[in-house]
Amino acid sequence: MAKSKQAPALKASPLREVVRRHSNTLSKQLQAHQTKIFPPLARKTIRNFTPAEVAKFFGLAEGYLRTVVADLEARDDNDFKPVTGPGNRRVYSV
């Protein structure tokens, strides 16, 4: 009669333990790196736009945009103050 082979009992082999430890270590390191690079409260911001970009976006002449902004600044019923960027030039944000 032929002898049948029995399946070996499932034990954690030394190689599996090494892989499991490395996996846990790598996972912790990746999580720490992600938290460092992208803090939980981090928010994306959009850059400011130059008058030329705003005029092109809205399909206006740059001179007309300047006129509209000057009219808004001159009105007493609002507190419109354009933001200035590098070189004391106007910039527009969303």
C-alpha positions in Angstrom: 0.0 0.0 0.0 1.3 3.5 -0.9 2.0 5.9 1.9 0.2 9.2 1.5 1.9 12.4 2.4 0.4 14.6 5.0 0.3 18.3 4.6 2.8 20.0 6.9 1.3 22.0 9.8 1.1 25.7 8.9 3.6 27.5 10.9 5.0 31.0 10.4 8.3 30.4 8.7 11.2 32.6 9.5 11.0 34.2 6.1 7.3 35.1 6.6 8.2 36.7 9.9 11.0 38.8 8.3 8.6 39.9 5.5 5.9 40.8 8.1 8.3 42.8 10.2 9.6 44.7 7.1 6.1 45.3 5.9 5.1 46.8 9.2 8.2 48.9 9.4 7.8 50.2 5.8 4.1 50.9 6.4 4.9 53.0 9.5 7.7 54.9 7.7 5.5 55.6 4.7 2.7 56.9 7.0 5.2 59.2 8.8 6.5 60.5 5.5 3.0 61.2 4.2 2.1 63.0 7.4 5.3 65.1 7.1 4.8 66.0 3.4 1.0 66.4 3.6 0.0 67.5 7.1 -3.6 66.5 8.0 -4.8 70.1 7.9 -2.9 71.1 4.8 -4.9 72.9 2.1 -4.1 73.6 -1.4 -4.1 77.2 -2.4 -4.4 78.8 -5.8 -1.9 81.3 -6.9 -2.7 85.0 -7.6 -3.3 86.1 -11.2 -1.8 89.1 -13.0 -4.1 91.7 -14.6 -3.2 90.4 -18.1 -4.2 86.8 -17.1 -7.5 88.0 -15.6 -8.3 90.2 -18.7 -7.6 87.3 -21.0 -9.7 84.9 -18.9 -12.7 87.2 -18.9 -12.2 88.3 -22.5 -11.6 91.9 -21.6 -9.0 94.5 -22.6 -6.5 95.1 -19.8 -7.3 98.8 -19.9 -11.0 98.2 -19.3 -10.1 95.9 -16.4 -8.1 98.8 -14.9 -11.0 101.2 -15.4 -13.5 98.8 -13.7 -11.1 98.3 -10.7 -10.5 102.0 -10.4 -14.3 102.7 -10.4 -14.7 100.0 -7.7 -12.0 101.6 -5.6 -13.6 105.1 -5.9 -17.0 104.0 -4.7 -17.9 104.8 -1.1 -20.4 102.0 -0.6 -17.9 99.2 -0.5 -14.5 98.5 0.9 -12.9 97.0 -2.2 -9.1 97.0 -1.9 -7.1 95.2 -4.5 -4.2 93.1 -3.3 -0.7 94.1 -4.5 2.0 91.6 -5.2 5.7 91.9 -5.9 6.8 95.3 -7.2 3.6 96.8 -5.8 1.6 95.5 -8.8 -2.0 94.4 -8.5 -2.8 90.8 -8.4 -6.2 89.1 -8.4 -7.3 86.0 -6.5 -10.3 83.7 -6.7 
